[in-house]
Amino acid sequence: MLTDTSIRNAEPGKASVKLTDGKGLYIEFRPTGAKLWRYRYRINGKENLFALGEYPGKAIPDGENDEARATRIAAGVLTLAEARQAREDARRQVKQGVHPSQARKLDKIRQANEANSTFRAVLGEWIDNRHWAPNTKANRMSQIEMHLLPAIGDLPIRQVTAAHILDLLKRAEKKESDTRSRKQGADTRIVGGGTVVLRLRQIIAGTFDHAVATLRADTNPALSFRRAFKVPRVTHKVPLTRAQVGELLRVLDDYPSIFQTGAALRLLWLTLARPSEMAGAEWAEFDLDAATWTIPGERMKMSKEHVMPLPTQAVVELRRLQALSGHRKFVFTHRDRRDEHMSSAAMNKGIVRLKLAFEFTPHAARTTASTLLNEMGYRGEVIESQLAHQERNAVRRAYSQATYLEERRAMMQQWADMTDNWREGAQVVPIRGGKTA
């Protein structure tokens, strides 16, 4: 039987020396001075060797606390008593026909999976597979950071129950908005209410689907709440009449507040871009001489680069803006943080200041144009291409690479000319080719 004294007093020789303790445990003294614990065992008549760890190179302090001891043992530094305990643990595995080395590998895999199996970790992996547009991602992350992460982020995903999810969704249903001050200004995002609850449930369900697929969960508790909450009523954007478009554009010509907000709203009508695409526009994306605006894929809803032809009126508007922000990265700079771009919410607030007699949101420019351009006789695929809508038919989407750029250029010039006419009070809708209705 070994003792701590005999182990400490042993001197390394020119060759390795083995001193046995019993029941398969021995310590090997290497010429380098290392003292290594080994356990010899048999399974199915075949002898095997299991490395338990090493003997401490220096005396362990009497006041070693539990945390320090656990760290040391995890590193494989074992006293005589600890090596004997490790041998007994290994013997139990051998009696069950399990190789201790295999059990150790499985345990390490389990520990690694547990470290990557919190709800936060699995959610992060799921988000990495999303193709959210920047503005969409910013909104989703605001909701996630307010509702999900504080409530269940640090829980192992297997411990997240339906009760956890129901509780956080009920609380999210009551919260309406979150205003977080940054430097001189404040950013406000809607982070609560019925629509947010719907989004949160989808995010949780997607996260659990990913956990099930990667063997870190067995079921998806979020599926229980598909009908537990009131589904928000969808309000479709109503296109404006020609008279309303004309009134809006006349008011925008004398925009009562920040010049660039009015310019952004006017350019929405001249390009039919999404508000988020307009708000984040960079000067490097424009070729005003060629009258084109190339929006990179990372800023597009469908993550695909989009080239927009610019009518003459849009080029004139942009050249005016160059005097204001041409020396900066963004066309429309943030009111308080000049190295950032304007938020699309600024356009919504700008419309409120107009005090229009009819309801209007920035996105309605696209709805209105789609309706009227179809009336003018333009092909649907050309209009959809200008709006950067994805082809719903998967086969056509895979094979159609046409951008209809020149056809769109003519269409957008006629559209811009027509909005000028409406600004002047005309009520006609030209038919494609110059005729009028």
C-alpha positions as CSV (number, residue, x, y, z in Angstrom):
1,M,0.0,0.0,0.0
2,L,1.2,3.4,-0.9
3,T,1.5,6.4,1.5
4,D,1.9,10.1,0.9
5,T,5.3,9.9,2.5
6,S,6.6,7.1,0.3
7,I,5.3,8.9,-2.8
8,R,6.9,12.3,-1.8
9,N,10.2,10.6,-1.0
10,A,10.5,8.6,-4.2
11,E,13.3,9.7,-6.4
12,P,13.1,9.5,-10.3
13,G,15.5,7.1,-11.9
14,K,16.9,6.6,-15.4
15,A,13.8,4.6,-16.3
16,S,10.1,4.7,-15.2
17,V,9.3,3.0,-12.0
18,K,5.8,1.7,-11.0
19,L,4.6,1.4,-7.4
20,T,1.3,-0.4,-6.8
21,D,-1.4,0.5,-4.3
22,G,-3.9,-2.3,-4.9
23,K,-7.0,-3.2,-6.9
24,G,-5.3,-2.1,-10.1
25,L,-4.1,1.3,-9.0
26,Y,-0.4,2.2,-9.3
27,I,1.7,5.3,-9.6
28,E,4.4,5.7,-12.3
29,F,7.5,7.7,-11.6
30,R,8.9,9.1,-14.8
31,P,12.6,10.2,-15.2
32,T,11.3,13.7,-15.7
33,G,10.0,13.8,-12.2
34,A,6.3,13.4,-13.1
35,K,4.2,11.1,-10.9
36,L,1.3,9.7,-12.8
37,W,-1.7,7.7,-11.5
38,R,-2.7,4.7,-13.6
39,Y,-5.5,2.1,-13.2
40,R,-5.2,-1.3,-14.8
41,Y,-8.4,-3.3,-15.5
42,R,-9.8,-6.0,-17.7
43,I,-12.9,-6.1,-19.9
44,N,-13.8,-9.3,-21.8
45,G,-10.5,-10.7,-20.8
46,K,-8.4,-7.9,-22.4
47,E,-6.2,-5.8,-20.2
48,N,-6.6,-2.0,-20.5
49,L,-5.0,1.0,-18.9
50,F,-6.8,4.2,-17.7
51,A,-4.9,7.4,-16.9
52,L,-6.4,8.9,-13.7
53,G,-4.2,12.0,-13.4
54,E,-1.0,13.0,-11.6
55,Y,0.2,13.4,-8.1
56,P,0.6,17.1,-6.9
57,G,4.0,18.5,-7.6
58,K,3.9,20.5,-4.4
59,A,2.1,20.2,-1.0
60,I,-1.5,21.2,-1.0
61,P,-2.3,23.9,1.5
62,D,-4.3,22.9,4.6
63,G,-6.8,25.7,4.0
64,E,-7.7,24.7,0.4
65,N,-11.4,25.5,-0.2
66,D,-14.0,23.4,-2.0
67,E,-13.8,25.5,-5.2
68,A,-10.0,25.3,-5.4
69,R,-10.2,21.6,-4.7
70,A,-12.8,21.0,-7.4
71,T,-10.7,23.0,-9.9
72,R,-7.6,21.0,-9.1
73,I,-9.3,17.6,-9.4
74,A,-10.9,18.7,-12.7
75,A,-7.3,19.4,-13.9
76,G,-6.4,15.8,-13.0
77,V,-4.1,16.6,-10.0
78,L,-5.0,14.0,-7.4
79,T,-3.8,13.2,-3.9
80,L,-3.5,9.5,-2.9
81,A,-7.0,9.5,-1.3
82,E,-8.5,11.2,-4.4
83,A,-6.7,8.7,-6.7
84,R,-8.2,5.8,-4.7
85,Q,-11.7,7.3,-5.0
86,A,-11.2,7.8,-8.8
87,R,-10.2,4.1,-9.0
88,E,-13.4,3.1,-7.2
89,D,-15.4,5.1,-9.6
90,A,-13.6,3.5,-12.5
91,R,-14.1,0.0,-11.1
92,R,-17.9,0.6,-10.9
93,Q,-17.9,1.5,-14.6
94,V,-15.8,-1.5,-15.5
95,K,-18.2,-3.8,-13.7
96,Q,-20.9,-2.4,-15.9
97,G,-18.8,-3.2,-19.0
98,V,-18.0,0.5,-19.6
99,H,-14.4,1.6,-20.3
100,P,-13.6,4.6,-18.0
101,S,-11.9,6.5,-20.8
102,Q,-15.0,6.3,-22.9
103,A,-17.1,7.4,-20.0
104,R,-14.8,10.4,-19.4
105,K,-15.1,11.4,-23.1
106,L,-18.9,11.3,-22.9
107,D,-18.8,13.3,-19.7
108,K,-16.7,16.0,-21.4
109,I,-19.1,16.1,-24.3
110,R,-22.0,16.4,-21.9
111,Q,-20.3,19.3,-20.0
112,A,-19.5,21.1,-23.3
113,N,-23.1,20.7,-24.4
114,E,-24.4,22.0,-21.1
115,A,-22.2,25.1,-21.5
116,N,-23.7,25.7,-24.9
117,S,-27.2,24.7,-23.9
118,T,-28.5,27.8,-22.1
119,F,-31.5,29.4,-23.8
120,R,-29.2,32.4,-24.6
121,A,-26.7,30.2,-26.4
122,V,-29.2,28.3,-28.5
123,L,-31.1,31.5,-29.3
124,G,-27.8,33.0,-30.5
125,E,-27.2,30.1,-32.9
126,W,-30.8,30.4,-34.2
127,I,-30.4,34.1,-34.8
128,D,-27.2,33.5,-36.7
129,N,-29.3,31.5,-39.2
130,R,-31.8,34.3,-39.7
131,H,-31.7,36.7,-42.7
132,W,-33.2,39.7,-41.0
133,A,-32.8,43.1,-42.5
134,P,-30.8,45.5,-40.2
135,N,-33.9,47.4,-39.1
136,T,-35.8,44.2,-38.5
137,K,-33.0,42.8,-36.5
138,A,-32.7,45.9,-34.4
139,N,-36.4,45.7,-33.5
140,R,-36.2,41.9,-32.8
141,M,-33.1,42.3,-30.6
142,S,-34.8,45.1,-28.6
143,Q,-37.7,42.7,-27.9
144,I,-35.4,39.8,-27.1
145,E,-33.2,41.9,-24.7
146,M,-36.2,43.3,-22.8
147,H,-38.4,40.2,-22.5
148,L,-36.5,36.9,-23.2
149,L,-33.0,37.2,-21.9
150,P,-33.7,38.6,-18.4
151,A,-36.4,35.9,-17.9
152,I,-34.9,32.7,-19.3
153,G,-31.6,33.6,-21.0
154,D,-29.4,31.9,-18.5
155,L,-31.5,28.8,-17.9
156,P,-30.5,25.5,-19.5
157,I,-32.9,25.2,-22.3
158,R,-34.2,21.8,-21.0
159,Q,-35.3,23.6,-17.8
160,V,-37.3,26.2,-19.7
161,T,-41.0,25.2,-19.2
162,A,-44.3,26.2,-20.6
163,A,-44.9,28.1,-17.4
164,H,-41.8,30.2,-17.9
165,I,-42.9,31.1,-21.4
166,L,-46.5,31.8,-20.5
167,D,-45.4,34.2,-17.7
168,L,-43.0,36.2,-19.9
169,L,-45.5,36.5,-22.7
170,K,-48.2,37.8,-20.4
171,R,-45.8,40.4,-19.1
172,A,-44.7,41.3,-22.6
173,E,-48.4,41.8,-23.6
174,K,-48.7,44.7,-21.2
175,K,-45.5,46.7,-22.2
176,E,-45.9,49.2,-25.0
177,S,-42.6,50.8,-25.6
178,D,-39.0,51.2,-24.4
179,T,-37.2,54.6,-24.6
180,R,-33.5,54.4,-24.0
181,S,-31.5,57.6,-23.9
182,R,-28.3,57.7,-25.8
183,K,-26.2,60.8,-25.6
184,Q,-28.4,63.8,-26.4
185,G,-31.3,62.0,-28.0
186,A,-33.5,59.0,-27.3
187,D,-34.4,56.0,-29.3
188,T,-37.9,54.6,-28.9
189,R,-38.9,51.1,-30.0
190,I,-42.2,49.3,-29.6
191,V,-41.3,46.3,-27.4
192,G,-44.6,45.2,-26.0
193,G,-48.2,44.5,-26.9
194,G,-50.0,41.9,-29.0
195,T,-47.8,42.1,-32.1
196,V,-44.6,41.7,-29.9
197,V,-46.1,38.7,-28.1
198,L,-46.7,37.0,-31.5
199,R,-43.1,37.7,-32.5
200,L,-41.7,36.5,-29.2
201,R,-43.6,33.3,-29.4
202,Q,-42.2,32.7,-32.9
203,I,-38.7,33.4,-31.7
204,I,-39.0,31.0,-28.8
205,A,-40.6,28.4,-31.0
206,G,-37.8,28.7,-33.5
207,T,-35.1,28.5,-30.8
208,F,-36.7,25.3,-29.4
209,D,-36.9,23.8,-32.9
210,H,-33.2,24.4,-33.2
211,A,-32.6,22.9,-29.8
212,V,-34.6,19.8,-30.7
213,A,-32.7,19.4,-34.0
214,T,-29.4,19.6,-32.2
215,L,-30.4,17.2,-29.4
216,R,-30.5,19.8,-26.7
217,A,-34.3,19.6,-26.1
218,D,-36.9,16.9,-26.6
219,T,-40.0,19.0,-27.1
220,N,-41.1,22.5,-28.1
221,P,-43.1,24.0,-25.2
222,A,-43.8,27.2,-27.2
223,L,-46.1,25.4,-29.5
224,S,-48.7,25.2,-26.7
225,F,-49.4,29.0,-27.0
226,R,-50.4,29.4,-30.6
227,R,-53.9,30.4,-29.6
228,A,-53.4,31.5,-26.1
229,F,-53.2,35.2,-27.0
230,K,-55.3,37.4,-29.1
231,V,-53.9,37.7,-32.6
232,P,-53.4,41.4,-33.6
233,R,-55.7,42.6,-36.3
234,V,-53.8,43.1,-39.5
235,T,-54.4,46.5,-41.1
236,H,-53.5,46.6,-44.7
237,K,-52.0,49.8,-46.0
238,V,-54.6,51.7,-48.1
239,P,-53.3,53.4,-51.2
240,L,-53.7,57.2,-51.4
241,T,-55.9,58.8,-54.0
242,R,-54.3,61.0,-56.7
243,A,-55.6,64.1,-54.9
244,Q,-54.1,62.9,-51.6
245,V,-50.8,62.3,-53.2
246,G,-50.8,65.8,-54.7
247,E,-51.7,67.3,-51.3
248,L,-49.0,65.4,-49.5
249,L,-46.3,66.4,-52.0
250,R,-47.4,70.1,-51.8
251,V,-47.1,70.0,-48.0
252,L,-43.7,68.3,-48.3
253,D,-42.4,71.1,-50.5
254,D,-42.8,73.4,-47.5
255,Y,-41.8,70.8,-44.8
256,P,-42.1,72.6,-41.5
257,S,-39.3,70.9,-39.7
258,I,-35.9,69.3,-40.5
259,F,-35.1,69.6,-44.2
260,Q,-33.6,66.1,-44.6
261,T,-36.7,64.4,-43.2
262,G,-38.8,66.2,-45.8
263,A,-36.3,65.2,-48.5
264,A,-36.4,61.5,-47.3
265,L,-40.2,61.5,-47.6
266,R,-40.1,63.0,-51.1
267,L,-37.5,60.5,-52.2
268,L,-39.7,57.6,-51.0
269,W,-42.2,58.7,-53.7
270,L,-39.5,59.1,-56.4
271,T,-37.7,55.7,-55.8
272,L,-40.4,53.6,-54.0
273,A,-37.7,52.3,-51.6
274,R,-38.6,51.0,-48.2
275,P,-38.4,53.5,-45.4
276,S,-35.6,51.6,-43.7
277,E,-33.6,51.5,-47.0
278,M,-34.0,55.2,-47.4
279,A,-33.1,56.0,-43.8
280,G,-29.9,54.1,-44.0
281,A,-28.8,55.2,-47.5
282,E,-25.1,55.8,-47.9
283,W,-23.5,58.2,-50.4
284,A,-21.3,55.4,-51.7
285,E,-24.4,53.6,-53.0
286,F,-25.3,56.3,-55.4
287,D,-24.0,57.0,-58.9
288,L,-25.7,60.3,-59.7
289,D,-24.1,60.7,-63.1
290,A,-25.5,57.3,-64.1
291,A,-28.7,58.0,-62.1
292,T,-28.6,54.7,-60.2
293,W,-28.8,53.7,-56.5
294,T,-27.3,50.3,-55.7
295,I,-28.4,49.0,-52.3
296,P,-26.2,46.2,-51.0
297,G,-27.8,42.9,-50.0
298,E,-27.1,43.3,-46.3
299,R,-29.5,46.3,-46.2
300,M,-32.3,44.6,-48.3
301,K,-35.2,42.7,-46.8
302,M,-34.4,39.7,-49.1
303,S,-30.6,40.0,-48.6
304,K,-30.1,40.6,-52.3
305,E,-28.4,43.6,-54.0
306,H,-31.0,45.9,-55.6
307,V,-30.3,48.5,-58.3
308,M,-32.8,51.3,-58.6
309,P,-33.0,53.7,-61.5
310,L,-33.3,57.3,-60.4
311,P,-35.7,59.7,-62.2
312,T,-34.4,63.2,-62.9
313,Q,-36.3,64.6,-59.9
314,A,-34.6,62.2,-57.5
315,V,-31.1,63.1,-58.8
316,V,-31.9,66.8,-58.3
317,E,-33.1,66.1,-54.8
318,L,-29.9,64.2,-54.0
319,R,-27.6,66.8,-55.4
320,R,-29.3,69.3,-53.1
321,L,-28.7,67.0,-50.1
322,Q,-25.0,66.7,-51.0
323,A,-24.5,70.2,-49.8
324,L,-25.8,69.1,-46.4
325,S,-24.3,65.7,-45.9
326,G,-22.2,64.9,-48.9
327,H,-19.0,64.9,-46.7
328,R,-20.5,62.3,-44.4
329,K,-21.1,58.5,-44.8
330,F,-24.9,58.7,-44.7
331,V,-27.2,60.7,-46.8
332,F,-29.6,61.3,-43.9
333,T,-27.7,61.7,-40.7
334,H,-29.1,61.2,-37.2
335,R,-30.3,64.4,-35.6
336,D,-27.9,64.1,-32.6
337,R,-25.3,61.5,-33.7
338,R,-23.9,62.7,-37.0
339,D,-21.9,59.5,-37.6
340,E,-25.1,57.4,-37.6
341,H,-28.0,57.5,-40.0
342,M,-31.5,58.8,-39.4
343,S,-34.0,56.2,-38.0
344,S,-37.0,55.3,-40.1
345,A,-39.1,56.3,-37.1
346,A,-38.1,59.9,-37.8
347,M,-40.1,59.8,-41.0
348,N,-43.2,58.5,-39.1
349,K,-42.8,61.4,-36.6
350,G,-42.3,63.8,-39.5
351,I,-45.7,62.8,-41.0
352,V,-47.4,63.4,-37.7
353,R,-46.1,67.0,-37.8
354,L,-47.7,67.5,-41.2
355,K,-51.2,67.1,-39.6
356,L,-52.7,65.7,-42.8
357,A,-56.5,65.2,-43.0
358,F,-56.0,61.6,-44.2
359,E,-54.1,58.6,-42.8
360,F,-50.7,58.0,-44.3
361,T,-47.5,56.0,-43.4
362,P,-44.2,56.2,-45.3
363,H,-44.7,52.6,-46.6
364,A,-48.0,53.6,-48.3
365,A,-46.0,55.2,-51.1
366,R,-45.1,51.7,-52.3
367,T,-48.7,50.5,-52.0
368,T,-50.0,53.6,-53.9
369,A,-47.5,53.3,-56.6
370,S,-48.1,49.6,-57.1
371,T,-51.8,50.2,-57.6
372,L,-51.4,53.1,-60.0
373,L,-48.6,51.7,-62.0
374,N,-50.7,48.6,-62.6
375,E,-53.5,50.9,-63.8
376,M,-51.1,52.6,-66.1
377,G,-50.4,49.2,-67.8
378,Y,-46.9,48.4,-66.7
379,R,-46.1,44.7,-66.4
380,G,-46.5,43.3,-62.9
381,E,-43.0,41.7,-62.9
382,V,-41.4,45.1,-63.7
383,I,-43.3,46.8,-60.9
384,E,-42.4,44.0,-58.5
385,S,-38.8,44.3,-59.5
386,Q,-38.8,48.0,-58.7
387,L,-40.3,47.3,-55.3
388,A,-37.7,44.5,-54.7
389,H,-40.4,42.0,-54.0
390,Q,-39.4,38.3,-54.1
391,E,-40.9,36.1,-56.8
392,R,-43.3,33.8,-55.0
393,N,-42.9,31.0,-57.5
394,A,-39.7,29.1,-56.5
395,V,-39.0,27.9,-60.0
396,R,-39.4,31.3,-61.6
397,R,-37.4,32.8,-58.8
398,A,-34.5,30.4,-59.4
399,Y,-34.3,31.0,-63.2
400,S,-35.4,34.7,-63.5
401,Q,-32.4,37.0,-63.1
402,A,-33.9,39.8,-65.1
403,T,-33.9,43.2,-63.4
404,Y,-35.7,45.1,-66.1
405,L,-33.5,48.1,-65.4
406,E,-34.1,50.1,-68.5
407,E,-37.8,49.3,-68.5
408,R,-38.0,50.4,-64.8
409,R,-36.0,53.6,-65.6
410,A,-38.7,54.7,-68.1
411,M,-41.5,53.6,-65.7
412,M,-40.0,55.6,-62.8
413,Q,-39.5,58.7,-64.9
414,Q,-43.1,58.6,-66.0
415,W,-44.1,58.0,-62.4
416,A,-42.1,61.0,-61.1
417,D,-43.5,63.2,-63.9
418,M,-47.0,62.1,-62.9
419,T,-46.5,62.9,-59.2
420,D,-45.4,66.4,-60.3
421,N,-48.6,66.8,-62.2
422,W,-50.6,65.8,-59.1
423,R,-48.7,68.3,-57.1
424,E,-49.9,70.9,-59.5
425,G,-53.5,69.6,-59.1
426,A,-53.9,67.4,-62.2
427,Q,-56.1,64.3,-61.6
428,V,-55.2,62.2,-64.7
429,V,-53.5,58.9,-64.7
430,P,-51.4,58.5,-67.9
431,I,-51.5,55.2,-69.7
432,R,-48.1,53.7,-70.4
433,G,-46.8,55.2,-73.7
434,G,-48.1,58.7,-73.1
435,K,-51.9,58.3,-73.4
436,T,-54.1,59.5,-70.6
437,A,-57.1,58.0,-68.8
